């Protein structure tokens, strides 16, 4: 039976290119992240932590759109690896704060070239990369994220 519902065709789905993009991005990072000895979700935590000296688990979860059930094992593993320390908040004992270790801070230097290497692998000259196009794509994706987050 030939499909009668146009809305179910793969080519008409917004979800598929988003899913494929996510998988391909993670694959593109693989080589560099293997060299650092971290996974993609751990890399995302590191990006957030390099930007902020100290954050609560909840704040990291909000920035990465990850729930506590996902965050807890991820952060425990990173603590075991010596990248972060988990400490009770002085202000609120129920709050767990995350701080980078020296090793975690050191990793930022090693990771600094990753975005440029990624562009090169896509045959994009970092000096000639069109920032307007990238900014436009990013804002469209952020709009999609906001729409999906509103579902709850």
N, C-alpha and C positions, 0 to 999 in steps of 0.2 A: 504493500500500500504506500502510495506516494504521500509525503508529508503535506498536511493541509494547514498546519499552524505555522505561519511565517515567523512568529515570535519565538519559535523553538529552534530555528535554524542556527547552527553554530556561527555562521557569518553575521548573524544579526545580534549576537550576544556582546554586551559590554564586558561581562564578567570574564569571558575567555581571554581576550587580549590582556586584561589586567592580570589574570592568573599566570599567563605565559610570560608576561613581562617580569613579574616577580621571580619566577623560577629562573629565567634567563639572567636576570641581574645577579641573583645569588650565585649562579654558576660562573658568571664573569668575575666575581670577587674571589672565587674558591682558591685559586693559586696563591694570591697575596695573603689571604687569611690563613691558609695552611702554613705559610712561611712564618706567620705570627703565632701560630698554634691556637687560634681561636675560631669559633663558629660565627656565622653571620649574626645571629641574635646577640652573641657576646660582643661583636664589633659594634652593634647599635648601642649597647649599654656603654661601651668605651667612648663612642662619639659624644654621648650625652655627658659623661663624666669628665671628659677633657674640657668641655665647655664650662662646667660648674665644679667648684672644689668639693662641695658636699651637697648631697640631695637625700631626701627620704625615699624609701622604697616606693611609696605611693606616687611621689613626684616623677620618678623614673618611669613607672608604669603608665602614668598619664601621658608623658611625652612619647612613649613608644606604643601606646594603645595596647598594652599587655595587662592582663589581670594578675592579681597576686599569686594565684595558683601557678601561673607560668613563671612569674618573676622569682619566687622563692628558690626553686631548684637551680635556676639560672645563676642567681647571685651567690648561692652557696657554693656552686661549682667554681665560680670566678674567685671566690674567697680562698678556696682550696688551692687554686692555681697561683695565688699570691698577687692578684691584680687589684683587688679591692679589700677593704675591711668593713665589717658591719658593726656599728656601735649603737648603743641605746642613746636616744636623744636626751640631752641634759634637761631640756625644757619639758619633755613629755616622755615618760618611761615606756609608754606603749609604742612609741614611734622608733623605728629602726632607721638610722642614718647610714648612708653609704659614702665612703671616702676612698679615693685612689691611694694605692701604696706607691712607693718609689718606683717599683717595677712597672706598675700601671701607668705612671707619669712618663717613664722612660719609653714605653711602647708608642707614645704619640709621635716621637721622632721617626721611628721605623715605619709608622703608618702614613706619614705625611705625603709620601709619593703615590700612594694608592690611587687617589682620584685621577692623577695625570696618566698613570699607567693604564687605567681603565679606558680613558679617552683614546690613547694610542692604540690599544687593542681593537678599538672600534674604528680605527683609521681616521680618527678626528685629531687634527693638530690642535693641542690645547691653546695655542696662541690665536688660532683662526676659528675656534669653536664659537658658534653664534649664541651669545648669552641670551639674546631676546627670545630665540626659539626655545631654549632650555627653560628659561623663566616662564614662558607661556605654557609649556607642557607641564611644568611643576605646579603652576597655579591651577590648571585644569584637573590635575590629579588630586590636589588638595581639596578642590571643590567636590570631587567624587568621594573622597574620604569623609568630608563633612556630611554629605548626603547619607552615606552608609552608616556613619556614627549615630545619626539621628534615629535610626531604626532601634538603637539601644542594644 
